[in-house]
Amino acid sequence: MDDFTRAVEAVLFASGDPLSPDDIALHAGEGDVSAALASLAERYTGHGIELVERGGRWHFQTAPDLAHLLRRTREEPRRLSRAATECLAIIAFHEPVTRAEIEAIRGVQISKGTIDVLMEASWVRTAGRRESPGRPLLYATTPAFLTHFGLSSRRDLPGIDDLKAAGLLDPLDEAALSLSLETGADED
């Protein structure tokens, strides 16, 4: 292993947070960061820890098959209310989104602390203001959200077919839908 790859390894190991390639280059010096990351990721494959990329940021993590060994001493249970879970899902799937848009999708108002809880957990951040009357705040997910849920990017979120397969969405009753469409067409 060359000196630059060793430096990249040391920077990642010492960091408490996932790092972007630019952040790594600031600490490790001159060299090909991408090549060093690829070399390290290959080297740690099958070990007790592995090098992973989540949302464009790199960090070491415990191998998934060994995570149960550390859960007893390190895991912090974080219980989200149903409202907070729904808000987080809406923000993740529709970002950037305003509070009014979240309320329109949910069909109910959001209590004052719901988004605050998600921001406190570092899973949601403000993402500017919408260019519309009142200039409402926009909300989006953070890299910490991707890291916590083990996602490389938002594209890794499940699609409708995945949710239906998992039994989380009711299958659409095609006969009832066609009947209501035919009835609506007859009335015109």
C-alpha positions in Angstrom: 0.0 0.0 0.0 1.5 3.4 -1.0 1.8 6.3 1.4 -1.1 8.3 0.0 -3.5 5.4 0.4 -2.3 5.0 3.9 -2.9 8.7 4.5 -6.5 8.4 3.1 -7.1 5.4 5.4 -5.9 7.3 8.4 -8.0 10.3 7.6 -11.2 8.2 7.2 -10.4 6.1 10.3 -9.9 9.2 12.5 -13.0 11.1 11.2 -16.2 10.9 13.3 -18.3 11.9 10.2 -18.4 10.6 6.6 -16.1 12.6 4.3 -16.4 13.7 0.7 -13.4 13.1 -1.6 -12.7 16.8 -1.4 -12.6 16.7 2.4 -10.3 13.7 2.2 -7.9 15.5 -0.2 -7.7 18.5 2.1 -6.3 16.3 4.9 -4.4 13.6 3.0 -2.5 15.8 0.5 -1.8 15.3 -3.1 -2.8 12.1 -4.8 -5.6 10.2 -6.6 -8.3 10.1 -3.9 -10.7 8.0 -6.1 -8.0 5.3 -6.7 -7.1 5.2 -3.0 -10.8 4.8 -2.0 -11.3 2.0 -4.6 -8.1 0.3 -3.3 -9.3 0.6 0.4 -12.8 -0.5 -0.4 -11.5 -3.6 -2.1 -9.0 -4.3 0.7 -11.6 -4.1 3.4 -14.2 -6.3 1.6 -15.0 -9.3 3.8 -13.4 -7.8 6.9 -15.0 -6.9 10.2 -15.2 -3.3 9.1 -15.8 -2.1 5.5 -15.4 1.2 3.6 -18.7 2.4 2.2 -19.9 5.4 0.2 -23.2 7.0 1.2 -24.5 10.1 -0.6 -21.0 11.0 -2.0 -19.4 10.7 1.4 -17.1 7.8 2.6 -16.7 6.2 6.0 -15.8 3.0 7.8 -18.7 1.0 9.2 -19.1 -2.4 10.9 -19.8 -5.2 8.5 -23.6 -5.7 8.4 -23.3 -9.3 9.5 -21.5 -8.3 12.7 -23.5 -5.2 13.6 -25.5 -7.2 16.2 -22.4 -7.5 18.3 -22.3 -3.8 18.9 -26.0 -3.0 19.2 -26.2 -3.9 22.9 -23.7 -1.2 23.9 -24.1 1.5 21.3 -27.6 1.7 19.9 -29.7 4.7 20.8 -33.3 4.0 20.2 -35.0 6.8 18.5 -38.7 6.5 18.4 -40.5 8.7 15.9 -44.2 9.4 16.1 -46.4 8.3 13.2 -46.7 12.0 12.1 -42.9 12.4 12.1 -42.4 9.2 10.2 -45.0 10.3 7.6 -43.3 13.7 7.3 -39.9 12.2 6.9 -41.2 9.9 4.1 -42.9 12.8 2.3 -39.7 15.0 2.5 -37.5 12.1 1.3 -39.8 11.3 -1.7 -40.7 14.8 -2.7 -37.8 17.0 -1.7 -37.5 20.0 -1.7 -41.0 20.4 -0.2 -42.8 23.1 1.9 -44.7 22.6 5.1 -48.0 23.4 3.2 -47.2 20.7 0.6 -46.5 18.2 3.4 -49.8 19.1 5.0 -51.6 18.7 1.7 -50.2 15.3 1.1 -50.9 14.1 4.7 -54.3 15.7 4.7 -53.7 17.2 8.2 -51.7 20.0 9.8 -48.3 19.3 11.1 -47.7 20.1 14.8 -45.0 22.6 15.5 -42.5 20.2 16.8 -42.7 17.5 14.2 -40.2 19.0 11.7 -38.1 20.2 14.6 -37.7 16.6 15.8 -36.5 15.6 12.3 -34.1 18.5 12.2 -32.8 17.7 15.7 -32.0 14.2 14.5 -30.1 15.7 11.6 -32.2 13.9 9.0 -33.9 17.0 7.6 -32.6 20.5 6.8 -33.9 23.7 5.4 -33.1 23.9 1.7 -33.9 27.6 0.9 -37.2 29.3 0.2 -39.7 28.7 -2.6 -40.1 31.6 -5.0 -43.8 32.0 -4.4 -45.9 34.4 -2.3 -44.9 34.2 1.3 -41.6 32.6 0.3 -42.1 29.4 2.4 -39.2 27.4 3.7 -38.2 24.3 1.7 -37.2 21.1 3.5 -34.9 18.3 2.2 -33.1 15.3 3.7 -29.4 15.3 4.8 -26.4 13.1 4.3 -27.0 11.9 7.9 -30.4 10.6 6.7 -28.8 8.6 3.9 -26.1 7.2 6.3 -28.6 6.3 9.1 -30.9 4.4 6.7 -28.0 2.8 4.7 -28.8 4.5 1.4 -26.2 5.6 -1.2 -28.6 8.2 -2.6 -32.3 9.0 -2.7 -32.6 6.8 -5.8 -32.2 3.8 -3.4 -35.6 4.6 -1.8 -38.2 1.9 -2.6 -40.5 2.5 -5.5 -44.3 1.8 -5.7 -43.7 -1.8 -6.9 -41.3 -2.4 -4.0 -43.8 -1.0 -1.5 -46.7 -3.1 -2.9 -44.5 -6.3 -2.8 -43.7 -5.6 0.8 -47.4 -5.3 1.6 -47.2 -1.6 2.5 -49.5 -0.4 -0.2 -52.9 -1.9 -1.0 -53.2 -3.2 -4.5 -55.4 -1.1 -6.6 -58.8 -2.7 -7.3 -58.8 -2.5 -11.1 -62.4 -3.5 -11.5 -63.7 -0.7 -9.2 -61.4 1.8 -10.9 -62.7 0.9 -14.4 -66.3 0.9 -13.2 -65.9 4.4 -11.7 -64.2 5.7 -14.8 -67.0 4.3 -17.0 -69.7 5.8 -14.7 -68.0 9.2 -14.9 -67.8 9.0 -18.7 -71.5 8.1 -19.0 -72.5 11.2 -16.9 -70.7 13.5 -19.4 
